[in-house]
């Protein structure tokens, strides 16, 4: 995992998902 992913700055995904996965809206399965 790159440093960018660790910082949650992956352009392909919202930073909020990496920063606060528990606070992020859960996908309806």
NUROTOR-184486 format. One record per residue: residue in one letter; x, y, z of N, C-alpha, C, CB in turn. Coordinates in Angstrom, 3 decimals, always signed. Each point is the difference from the previous one (the first is absolute). Glycine has a CB too. Layout:
! residues N
a	X	Y	Z	X	Y	Z	X	Y	Z	X	Y	Z
...
This chain:
! residues 29
x	+0.852	-1.208	+0.000	-0.852	+1.208	+0.000	+0.882	+1.250	+0.000	-1.843	-1.240	+1.241
x	+1.579	+2.114	-2.171	+0.846	+1.187	-0.137	-0.305	+1.018	+1.086	+0.117	-0.384	-2.464
x	+0.754	+1.357	+2.569	-0.180	+1.037	+1.026	-1.264	+0.806	-0.278	+2.495	+0.132	+0.332
x	-2.805	+0.052	-1.610	-1.201	+0.753	-0.372	-1.259	-0.706	+0.511	+1.186	+0.884	-2.045
x	-1.182	-2.212	+1.933	-1.147	-0.761	+0.484	-0.106	+0.102	+1.518	+0.213	-1.573	-1.948
x	+0.927	+1.549	+2.612	+0.013	+0.077	+1.462	-0.547	+1.343	+0.465	+1.973	-1.556	+0.080
x	-1.687	+2.594	-0.867	-0.480	+1.350	+0.340	-1.456	+0.181	-0.419	+2.336	+0.893	-0.256
x	-2.821	-1.844	-0.534	-1.387	+0.093	-0.448	-0.166	+1.042	-1.084	-0.746	-0.720	+2.248
x	+1.783	+0.876	-3.088	-0.085	+1.005	-1.064	-0.100	-0.666	-1.366	+1.317	+1.603	+1.409
x	-1.882	-2.789	-1.457	-0.133	-0.710	-1.269	-1.073	+0.688	-0.849	+0.716	-2.191	+1.085
x	-0.343	+2.720	-2.253	-0.946	+0.726	-0.846	-1.159	-0.869	-0.486	+1.883	+1.446	-0.702
x	-1.695	-2.750	+0.690	-1.049	-0.886	-0.503	-1.074	-0.246	+1.058	+1.677	-1.086	-1.511
x	-1.378	+1.450	+2.762	-0.988	-0.205	+1.068	-0.078	+1.220	+0.921	+0.428	-2.478	-0.100
x	-1.595	+2.729	+0.679	-0.170	+1.127	+0.914	+0.945	-0.102	+1.194	-2.391	+0.177	-0.710
x	+3.014	+0.920	+1.085	+0.950	-0.002	+1.118	-0.711	-0.343	+1.306	+1.413	+1.716	-1.187
x	-2.702	-1.369	+1.253	-0.757	-0.241	+1.230	-0.088	-1.490	+0.310	-1.319	+2.085	-0.423
x	+1.313	-2.913	-0.626	-0.094	-1.448	+0.192	+1.247	-0.519	+0.702	-1.441	-0.202	-2.055
x	+2.604	+0.749	+1.659	+1.258	-0.432	+0.613	+0.172	+0.632	+1.377	+1.022	-0.272	-2.280
x	-1.404	+1.543	+2.392	+0.194	+0.731	+1.252	-0.962	-0.506	+1.071	+0.768	+2.018	-1.292
x	-2.065	-2.166	+0.936	-0.999	-0.435	+0.978	-0.930	-1.047	-0.607	+0.116	+2.249	+1.117
x	+0.373	-3.498	-1.246	-0.814	-1.057	-0.605	-1.257	-0.300	+0.803	+2.076	-0.963	-0.949
x	-2.010	+1.165	+2.267	-1.167	-0.295	+0.849	-1.055	+1.095	-0.102	+1.488	-1.264	+1.565
x	-1.045	+2.489	-1.875	-0.936	+1.117	-0.103	-0.567	+0.122	-1.407	+1.250	+1.181	+1.807
x	-0.578	-1.856	-2.756	-0.457	+0.060	-1.381	-1.296	-0.803	-0.161	+2.388	+0.271	-0.795
x	-3.259	+0.175	-0.111	-1.268	-0.698	-0.244	+0.245	-1.419	-0.488	-1.095	+2.184	-0.534
x	+0.417	-3.134	+1.132	+0.200	-1.405	-0.388	-0.766	-0.322	-1.281	+0.316	-0.624	+2.418
x	+0.342	-0.041	-3.370	-0.659	-0.387	-1.252	-1.077	-1.047	+0.248	+2.104	+0.513	-1.253
x	-3.252	-0.302	+0.653	-1.086	-0.957	+0.205	+0.309	-1.287	-0.742	-1.661	+1.873	+0.272
x	+1.795	-2.969	+0.471	+0.334	-1.275	-0.636	-1.283	-0.792	-0.235	+2.285	-0.025	+1.109
